[in-house]
């Protein structure tokens, strides 16, 4: 078999299936094992027990899927048109949702296309032992992407490509065919540290090292408990994920919009008013997030995140009333609602209002000639 010719065909097929870039690498990730273990030992994975549960299996694709000798790594752009980053972040009465989650859940779409790619390879070769992955198993997808030539690991730990920035999803197809491998990508971050200095909670503690316990994406998506007070103000109006480290990255000037309509912003998130989103009952939440990555955090966590955003918003009587209306539903939600109410009542605008009211009351009680 002409493996180089097959590799060339695979890359053409992958692009026909909607993947913007494709690379191939071997399965040797031993150089990343010590780094992974240090990260786990430091507890940077937070409550994501599954990160530690599988141990070094993440760095051993051939053990994850026996027979694997090559990994086909792919990327698919997700940046939607009219992303409205600044407008959304600068409107504190609206919710900010990470741009990858505005449309359809990417897991199923990428996995479906990877399966089709495997089927095409099987038709060509007659036999194939393959398995597609899209965040669905313990595998170090970013080192594999870098080794495949899809980009380098930026200081924010995401994969960066000089032609596309970082607004893309990754997926892998593990195969048992010894295809020729591509050249790994070389790091081109240089001395830039924009992502590190711009992180709202200081979660990027070293080049390429993120302490998930401080990360807004982790706190709003992966973590289901009481969010520490020290991070609540910094969360601002971010209710699902955070894009700040990508927004400031110079390489994202070269990003392209997605070709997938499924990743476009849903109408329900066109004007994501905090009070309106906070009013959703569970059935409304489930209906509006059907087929979305947001759905997996559940209704209570959704409300918890919005409550914090409402506490960070300028004082509003309607916000206070909306928060008070949900008091008593769950203990977890109450903790965040009480904090939000305290923030609202102590906000500068509310203090000024109370001060003006007090002055008017005093003036009414003073003699006319005072």
URQUI-V605646 format. One record per helix or strand of 3 or more residues. SS is the DSSP state (h for helix, s for strand). FROM is the first residue (numbers start at 1). TO is the last residue. If there is no record, write none. Layout:
ss->(SS | SS)
from->(FROM | FROM)
to->(TO | TO)
This chain:
ss->(h | s | h | h | h | h | s | h | h | h | s | h | s | s | h | s | h | h | h | s | h | h | h | h | h | h | h | h | h | h)
from->(3 | 21 | 30 | 49 | 55 | 61 | 70 | 85 | 99 | 106 | 131 | 141 | 159 | 168 | 194 | 204 | 212 | 216 | 229 | 238 | 244 | 250 | 261 | 267 | 274 | 282 | 293 | 317 | 331 | 348)
to->(16 | 25 | 41 | 53 | 59 | 64 | 77 | 89 | 101 | 125 | 133 | 147 | 161 | 175 | 198 | 206 | 214 | 222 | 235 | 240 | 247 | 254 | 263 | 269 | 278 | 288 | 312 | 325 | 345 | 365)
